[in-house]
Amino acid sequence: MSAKNSQDESAEMSFWDHLDVLRASLFRIVGVLGIVLIGVFVAIPHIFDSFVLGPTKGDFFIYRLLSFMSNGSGKSSLIMPDLGGEFHVDIININVASQFLTHISTAFWFSLVIIFPYLIYEIWRFIKPALFPNEKKGVGGAFLCGTLLFFIGCAIGYCIVFPLTFRFLTQYQVAQGIVNQISLNSYISTFLTIVFIMGVVFELPVLAWILSLLGILNKSFLKNYRKYAVVVLLIVAALITPSGDPFTLAVVWLPLYLLYELSILVVRDKSS
């Protein structure tokens, strides 16, 4: 009865009523974002030194871990990336306002990541009254899984994809007379792009589930094109990680393939 009343109340709401509810949600989101942004803005100098600039130093944990996995030899192999020698990259600033603008933009994006679960909750809260009980259970689980997958993707982007890509690109020289000097803008742009792309890519199962609800995608289609997906995902992994070593390629490709298999599990079949 309560579910029916909820549906009736949702149906009785006019366009302007829905707009008022949406506006209230946006105000709450902006308010929470503003509060978190202030705290992150204050903490950014410490976050930059220990977190954002971590991959620029040879003692970054993933470098030490891979060095340990290669028995501490520090020599390149056919499988492991080259981690030999000292590694340190100085990030330079060439624009007067870049450091201040980077401080603001980085604080904003970090705050957005922090409040991402709350953002998902507000979206869920907005659409929940229009759903039936069985739909609420399914959509609520999808939002929760989507949030978790986003953070896992960002973590893999920061811990693996960006450091290995960054180390390869900064050590690559088209000629010996050309010295790499990495600007602050270039570093932050690459850092945020790779981390957020990996977070978005990990939303693949949720997107596949939504497309299946709309009747656009089904389980049989994904199964039939699995072998083609393997090749496409290999190409995507190669584009994301230009270092070329099989280890880095496999580290990026394997999660993408597992996401594809997870998508097969969550989408509906034609008869469903």
C-alpha positions in Angstrom: 0.0 0.0 0.0 2.8 2.3 0.9 4.5 1.6 -2.4 1.3 2.4 -4.2 1.0 5.7 -2.3 4.6 6.5 -3.2 3.8 6.0 -6.9 0.7 8.0 -6.6 2.5 10.9 -4.9 5.2 10.8 -7.6 2.6 10.8 -10.3 0.7 13.7 -8.8 3.8 15.9 -8.7 3.8 18.6 -11.4 6.8 19.5 -13.5 7.6 22.4 -11.2 7.4 20.2 -8.1 10.0 17.9 -9.6 12.1 20.9 -10.5 11.9 22.1 -6.9 13.0 18.7 -5.6 15.9 18.7 -8.1 16.9 22.2 -7.1 16.9 21.3 -3.5 19.2 18.3 -4.3 21.5 20.5 -6.3 21.7 23.0 -3.4 22.6 20.2 -0.9 25.2 18.9 -3.3 26.8 22.3 -3.8 26.7 22.9 0.0 28.5 19.6 0.8 30.9 20.2 -2.1 31.7 23.7 -0.7 32.4 22.4 2.8 34.6 19.6 1.6 36.4 21.9 -0.9 37.4 24.3 1.9 39.0 21.4 3.9 40.7 19.9 0.8 42.0 23.4 -0.2 43.7 23.7 3.1 45.2 20.2 2.9 46.3 20.4 -0.7 49.9 21.3 0.0 50.3 18.1 2.1 48.3 16.0 -0.4 50.5 17.3 -3.3 53.8 16.4 -1.6 52.8 12.9 -0.4 50.1 11.8 -2.9 50.0 13.7 -6.2 53.8 14.0 -6.7 54.4 10.5 -5.3 55.0 8.9 -8.8 57.7 11.5 -9.5 60.1 9.9 -7.0 61.9 6.6 -7.2 60.7 5.5 -3.7 57.0 5.4 -4.9 55.5 2.2 -3.5 54.7 0.7 -6.9 58.2 1.2 -8.1 59.6 -0.5 -5.0 57.1 -3.3 -5.3 58.0 -4.0 -8.9 61.7 -3.8 -8.2 61.2 -6.3 -5.4 59.2 -8.6 -7.8 62.1 -8.5 -10.2 64.4 -9.7 -7.4 65.8 -6.3 -6.9 68.0 -6.5 -10.0 66.6 -3.3 -11.4 67.2 -4.6 -14.9 64.5 -4.7 -17.6 63.2 -8.0 -18.9 60.8 -9.2 -21.5 58.0 -9.1 -18.8 58.7 -6.5 -16.2 59.1 -2.8 -16.9 62.5 -1.2 -16.6 62.9 0.2 -13.0 66.7 0.4 -13.0 68.7 3.4 -11.8 67.7 6.4 -9.9 64.5 8.1 -10.8 63.3 11.6 -9.9 61.4 14.1 -12.0 61.3 17.8 -11.0 58.0 19.4 -11.9 58.5 23.0 -13.1 56.1 25.9 -13.3 56.4 28.3 -16.3 53.2 30.4 -15.8 52.7 33.0 -13.1 49.3 31.9 -12.0 49.6 28.1 -12.6 50.4 27.1 -9.1 47.4 29.0 -7.7 45.0 27.8 -10.4 46.3 24.2 -10.0 45.7 24.5 -6.2 42.1 25.4 -6.8 41.4 22.9 -9.6 43.0 20.0 -7.9 41.1 20.8 -4.7 37.9 20.8 -6.7 38.5 17.5 -8.4 39.6 15.8 -5.2 36.5 17.1 -3.4 34.3 15.8 -6.2 35.8 12.4 -5.7 35.3 12.5 -2.0 31.7 13.4 -2.2 31.0 11.0 -5.1 29.1 8.6 -2.8 26.9 11.5 -1.6 26.3 12.6 -5.1 25.1 9.1 -6.0 22.9 9.1 -2.9 21.3 12.4 -4.0 20.6 10.9 -7.5 19.1 7.8 -5.9 17.0 9.9 -3.5 15.7 12.0 -6.5 14.5 9.0 -8.6 13.5 6.6 -5.8 9.9 7.8 -5.4 9.2 7.0 -9.1 10.3 3.4 -8.8 8.5 0.2 -7.8 9.8 -1.9 -4.9 11.6 -4.4 -7.1 13.2 -1.6 -9.2 14.4 0.2 -6.0 16.3 -2.9 -5.0 18.0 -3.3 -8.4 18.8 0.4 -9.0 20.0 0.9 -5.4 22.4 -2.1 -5.9 23.6 -0.7 -9.2 24.3 2.7 -7.7 26.3 1.1 -4.8 28.3 -1.1 -7.2 28.9 1.8 -9.5 30.3 3.9 -6.7 32.6 1.0 -5.6 33.8 0.3 -9.1 34.5 4.0 -9.7 36.8 4.1 -6.6 38.5 0.9 -7.7 39.1 2.3 -11.1 40.6 5.5 -9.7 42.8 3.5 -7.4 44.1 1.3 -10.2 44.7 4.5 -12.3 46.7 6.1 -9.5 48.6 3.1 -8.2 49.4 1.3 -11.5 48.4 3.0 -14.8 49.6 6.5 -14.2 52.9 5.8 -12.5 54.1 3.3 -15.1 52.9 5.4 -18.0 54.5 8.5 -16.5 57.8 6.8 -15.8 58.0 5.5 -19.3 57.1 8.8 -21.0 59.5 10.9 -18.8 62.4 8.5 -19.6 61.7 8.3 -23.3 63.9 10.3 -25.6 63.6 10.7 -29.3 67.1 12.0 -29.4 69.9 12.2 -26.7 70.1 16.0 -27.0 66.5 16.6 -25.9 65.9 16.9 -22.2 62.5 16.3 -20.7 61.2 19.1 -18.5 57.7 18.4 -17.2 55.5 21.4 -16.6 53.0 21.5 -13.7 50.1 21.9 -16.1 51.1 18.9 -18.2 51.6 16.7 -15.1 48.3 17.6 -13.4 46.4 17.3 -16.7 47.8 13.8 -17.4 47.4 12.7 -13.8 43.7 13.7 -13.5 42.9 12.4 -17.0 44.3 8.9 -16.5 42.9 8.5 -12.9 39.4 9.7 -13.9 39.3 7.8 -17.2 40.1 4.6 -15.3 37.3 5.4 -12.8 34.8 6.0 -15.6 36.0 2.9 -17.5 35.2 0.8 -14.5 31.5 1.9 -14.8 31.2 -0.5 -17.8 29.1 -3.2 -15.9 26.7 -0.5 -14.7 26.4 1.0 -18.2 25.8 -2.5 -19.6 23.1 -3.2 -17.0 21.3 0.1 -17.8 21.5 -0.6 -21.6 20.0 -4.1 -21.0 17.1 -2.6 -19.1 16.4 -0.4 -22.1 16.5 -3.4 -24.4 19.6 -2.1 -26.2 22.0 -4.8 -25.0 21.6 -8.5 -24.0 23.7 -11.3 -22.6 23.8 -13.3 -25.9 25.3 -10.3 -27.8 28.1 -9.9 -25.3 28.9 -13.6 -25.3 28.9 -13.8 -29.1 31.3 -10.9 -29.4 33.6 -11.9 -26.5 36.5 -12.8 -28.8 36.3 -9.4 -30.6 36.1 -7.7 -27.2 39.4 -9.3 -26.1 41.1 -7.7 -29.1 39.5 -4.3 -28.6 40.3 -4.3 -24.9 44.0 -5.2 -25.7 44.1 -2.2 -28.1 42.5 0.1 -25.4 45.0 -1.2 -22.8 47.9 -0.6 -25.2 46.7 3.0 -25.8 46.4 3.7 -22.1 49.8 2.3 -21.3 52.4 3.1 -24.0 55.3 1.5 -22.1 55.0 -1.6 -24.3 56.1 -4.2 -21.7 53.8 -7.2 -21.3 53.4 -6.8 -17.5 52.0 -3.3 -17.6 49.8 -4.3 -20.6 48.4 -7.3 -18.7 47.9 -5.3 -15.5 45.6 -2.9 -17.4 44.0 -5.4 -19.7 43.0 -8.0 -17.1 40.7 -5.7 -15.1 39.1 -4.5 -18.3 38.4 -8.0 -19.4 37.0 -8.9 -16.0 34.7 -5.9 -16.2 33.5 -7.3 -19.6 32.8 -10.7 -18.0 31.0 -9.0 -15.1 28.9 -7.1 -17.6 27.8 -10.5 -19.1 26.7 -11.6 -15.7 24.6 -8.5 -14.9 22.8 -7.9 -18.2 19.6 -9.6 -19.1 19.1 -12.1 -21.8 16.6 -11.6 -24.7 13.9 -13.7 -23.0 14.3 -11.9 -19.7 
